[in-house]
Amino acid sequence: MINDNPFSEALFRTCKHRPDWPTKGFATKTDAQAWVKSFATWYKGEHLQSAIRFVTPDTRDAGHDRATPANRTTVYANARAQSP
């Protein structure tokens, strides 16, 4: 049996900590649907996920997630060389 509750709770926490989260609720169902759609777009395309080595889900789905950590290694090595 799989317990999905921790994943749902983590996602809900991410929703509630967005700056545009409506603290007084949504006025209409349409408003709620529009907010969730914009949240999903941000979450998949912009939000860096720690569980997948700080890349976006879209980056991972496209298979580009291996190049990003390699690029970071180069950037960090160059920075250390310039300022040891």
Summary of the structure (lengths in Angstrom):
residues: 84
radius of gyration: 17.5
end to end distance: 50.4
largest distance: 55.4
contacts: 161
relative contact order: 0.07
helix: 63%
strand: 2%
